[in-house]
Amino acid sequence: MTRSATSAMLALPRPPVAPTLPRFEAAFRAVEETLKSLGIDRPHELRSPATVEEALAGLPSLDGTLVIIDPNELRSAELDLEETVADERGGGTFFVSLPTLHELTSRRIRFRDLGSSSTGVAFLDEDVHPVGFGKFRFARKPAGYRRWRILVADTPGFRVALVSRPIAGGGFVGLWTGNPEMVNEISALLRVAASAAGHELPAPASAVPASLGFASEGEVWRQAAALRGQREVREGELREIARAAALRGVELRRQRAAAAAAASATGQSKVPAA
């Protein structure tokens, strides 16, 4: 068998039976039931997702999670996730599982870069091992998740997951989440599959980078609240300065107008009578 320029045949070990994703299933089910109740069977054709977002507001299963139904928004979210991992180069683990091998290989340079900034693992259906991906590793896709799009950043201070799956009427439902329990759930599933392929991975990353000196994520939120309070005080001071400047500007314009009027009146009084 000849080795092509892009891939070589290599059987990947099959992972054990994958655990389920109860939190993700509950979130997907909530969105799909809402779409059904609204009579929307092709959500990707909506001109605006506002109606769906309003109907989903406050659902417990979507805590810390943004729903995406627009293809352009999904692509933008994927690029944001990838660019953050590539730019910060904080280590940790990056997981990707796409529906087709072609899509993976068409973006080889991007994934080479991601594999240099973190421990990257791609999950495949095919019995092939693509080449030209640098340090990126490959593993069998967990059973039951063939058509899902999965990107997970398990990196220090940036632990997020972007998971989408197709729906019967066309289109898809996407979940962009920073909910720690949901990120842990999908990360654990992919770690099982990667371990079955013989890959050693870094431990799950902390929610807060150690370099920032915070002891916990709660401390980050407390600090954020304090900074927000300081910002509001400062904004109040700036508004007062702007208001005073505006009033001073009005006063100066009035003074100039009065001076011009006085000068004009003086000039007219000096004109000799005819």
C-alpha positions in Angstrom: 0.0 0.0 0.0 1.4 3.4 -0.9 1.7 6.2 1.5 0.0 9.4 0.3 1.2 12.9 0.8 -1.5 13.5 3.4 -2.1 10.3 5.3 -0.9 6.8 6.1 -3.1 3.9 6.9 -2.8 3.1 10.6 -5.4 1.3 12.7 -6.2 3.3 15.8 -7.1 1.5 19.0 -10.8 1.4 19.7 -11.7 3.1 23.0 -13.9 1.3 25.6 -17.6 2.0 25.7 -17.7 5.8 26.2 -19.6 7.3 29.1 -22.6 9.3 28.4 -22.9 13.1 28.6 -26.0 13.7 30.8 -25.5 17.4 31.2 -25.0 18.0 27.5 -27.9 15.7 26.7 -30.1 17.7 29.0 -29.0 21.0 27.5 -29.5 19.8 23.9 -32.9 18.3 24.8 -34.0 21.6 26.4 -33.1 23.5 23.2 -34.6 21.0 20.8 -37.9 20.8 22.8 -38.0 24.6 22.8 -37.5 24.8 19.0 -40.3 22.2 18.6 -42.7 24.1 20.9 -42.0 27.3 18.8 -42.6 25.4 15.6 -39.1 26.0 14.3 -37.8 23.0 12.4 -35.0 24.8 10.5 -33.3 27.1 13.0 -30.3 27.8 10.9 -32.5 29.7 8.5 -33.8 32.2 11.1 -32.9 35.8 10.4 -32.5 36.4 14.1 -32.1 34.0 17.0 -33.8 36.4 19.4 -37.1 34.5 19.7 -35.2 31.3 20.6 -32.9 33.1 23.1 -35.9 34.7 24.9 -37.6 31.3 25.2 -34.5 29.7 26.6 -33.7 32.4 29.1 -33.3 31.1 32.6 -33.3 27.4 31.9 -31.1 25.7 34.6 -29.6 23.2 32.1 -28.1 26.2 30.2 -26.4 27.8 33.1 -23.1 29.3 31.9 -23.9 28.2 28.4 -24.6 30.1 25.1 -26.8 28.5 22.5 -25.7 28.8 18.9 -27.9 28.0 15.9 -26.4 30.2 13.2 -23.6 28.6 11.1 -21.6 31.9 10.9 -21.7 32.4 14.6 -20.6 28.8 15.2 -17.6 29.3 12.9 -16.7 32.5 14.6 -16.9 30.9 18.1 -14.7 28.0 16.9 -12.1 30.5 15.6 -12.2 32.5 18.8 -11.6 29.3 20.8 -8.7 28.2 18.6 -7.1 31.6 18.5 -7.2 32.0 22.3 -5.5 28.6 22.8 -2.9 29.4 20.1 -2.1 32.9 21.3 -1.9 32.3 25.0 0.3 29.2 24.7 -0.5 28.2 28.2 -0.2 24.5 27.8 -3.0 22.2 28.9 -5.0 20.1 26.4 -6.9 20.9 23.3 -9.4 18.4 21.9 -11.0 18.5 18.5 -13.5 16.1 16.8 -15.0 17.1 13.5 -17.4 15.2 11.3 -15.0 14.6 8.4 -11.3 13.9 8.0 -11.2 16.3 5.0 -12.1 19.3 7.2 -9.3 18.4 9.6 -6.7 18.0 6.9 -7.8 21.2 5.1 -6.7 23.1 8.2 -3.5 21.3 8.9 -1.4 24.5 9.5 -3.9 25.7 12.2 -3.8 22.4 14.1 0.0 22.2 13.8 0.1 25.5 15.6 -2.4 24.4 18.3 -0.4 21.2 18.8 2.6 23.4 19.6 0.8 25.6 22.1 -0.9 22.7 24.0 -1.3 18.9 23.9 -3.6 18.5 21.0 -5.7 15.4 20.3 -7.9 14.9 17.3 -10.6 12.2 17.2 -11.3 10.3 14.0 -13.8 7.8 12.6 -11.5 6.5 9.8 -8.6 4.0 10.2 -6.1 6.6 9.1 -3.4 8.6 10.8 -3.0 11.9 9.0 0.6 13.2 8.7 1.9 16.7 8.6 0.3 17.7 11.9 3.4 18.2 14.0 2.9 17.2 17.6 -0.9 16.6 17.3 -2.0 13.2 18.4 -4.9 11.1 17.0 -7.4 8.7 18.6 -10.6 6.9 17.8 -13.8 9.0 18.1 -15.9 7.9 21.0 -18.9 5.7 19.8 -22.1 7.6 19.3 -20.5 11.0 18.6 -19.7 10.6 14.9 -21.6 13.7 13.6 -20.9 16.0 16.5 -18.5 18.9 16.3 -16.4 19.1 19.5 -13.8 21.6 20.5 -12.5 21.6 24.0 -9.9 23.9 25.6 -8.7 22.5 28.9 -6.0 25.1 29.4 -5.0 27.2 32.4 -7.5 30.0 32.9 -9.4 29.0 29.8 -11.6 25.9 30.2 -14.4 26.0 27.7 -16.2 23.6 25.3 -18.0 24.2 22.0 -20.1 21.2 21.1 -22.7 21.0 18.4 -24.8 18.3 16.8 -27.2 18.1 13.9 -31.0 18.0 14.3 -33.6 16.2 12.3 -35.1 19.1 10.4 -31.8 20.5 9.2 -29.2 22.7 10.9 -27.8 22.1 14.3 -27.8 23.1 17.9 -24.5 24.4 19.3 -23.5 24.8 23.0 -20.7 27.2 23.9 -20.1 26.7 27.6 -17.7 27.6 30.4 -19.8 25.8 32.9 -17.1 23.8 34.9 -19.3 20.7 35.2 -20.1 20.5 31.5 -16.5 21.1 30.6 -15.4 18.4 33.0 -18.0 16.0 31.5 -16.9 16.4 27.9 -13.2 16.5 28.8 -13.5 13.3 30.8 -15.2 11.5 27.8 -12.4 12.5 25.5 -9.6 11.7 28.0 -11.0 8.1 28.1 -10.7 7.8 24.3 -7.2 9.4 24.2 -6.0 7.1 27.0 -7.2 4.1 25.1 -5.1 5.2 22.1 -2.0 5.2 24.4 -1.7 9.0 24.8 -0.5 10.6 28.1 -2.2 13.9 28.8 -1.6 16.7 31.2 -3.9 16.8 34.3 -7.1 18.9 33.9 -6.2 22.5 34.0 -7.1 25.0 36.7 -9.8 27.5 36.2 -7.4 30.3 37.1 -3.8 30.6 35.8 -1.4 30.2 38.7 0.6 33.2 37.3 -2.2 35.5 38.3 -1.8 34.8 42.0 -5.5 33.9 42.6 -6.4 31.0 44.8 -9.7 30.2 43.2 -12.2 31.2 40.6 -14.4 32.7 43.3 -11.6 35.1 44.2 -11.5 36.2 40.5 -15.2 37.1 40.7 -14.8 38.9 44.0 -11.9 40.9 42.5 -14.0 41.6 39.4 -16.8 42.9 41.5 -14.4 45.2 43.4 -12.9 46.5 40.1 -16.4 47.0 38.7 -17.3 49.2 41.7 -14.1 51.2 41.3 -14.9 51.6 37.6 -18.4 52.9 38.4 -17.0 55.4 40.9 -14.4 56.6 38.3 -17.1 56.8 35.6 -19.2 58.9 37.9 -16.2 61.3 38.4 -15.6 61.5 34.7 -19.3 62.3 34.1 -19.0 65.1 36.6 -15.9 66.5 34.9 -17.6 66.2 31.5 -20.7 67.9 32.8 -18.6 70.8 34.3 -16.7 71.1 31.0 -20.0 71.3 29.0 -21.4 74.0 31.3 -18.2 75.9 31.1 -18.4 75.7 27.3 -21.9 77.0 27.3 -20.8 79.9 29.6 -17.9 80.8 27.3 -20.1 80.7 24.2 -22.6 83.1 25.9 -19.7 85.4 26.9 -18.4 85.5 23.3 -21.8 86.1 21.9 -22.4 89.0 24.3 -19.0 90.5 23.5 -19.7 90.2 19.8 -23.0 91.8 20.2 -21.5 94.6 22.2 -18.8 95.2 19.7 -21.3 95.2 16.9 -23.5 97.7 18.7 -20.4 100.0 19.4 -19.4 99.8 15.8 -22.8 100.9 14.7 -22.9 103.9 17.1 -19.7 105.2 15.6 -21.1 105.4 12.1 -21.9 109.1 11.2 -25.5 109.8 10.5 -26.4 110.5 6.9 
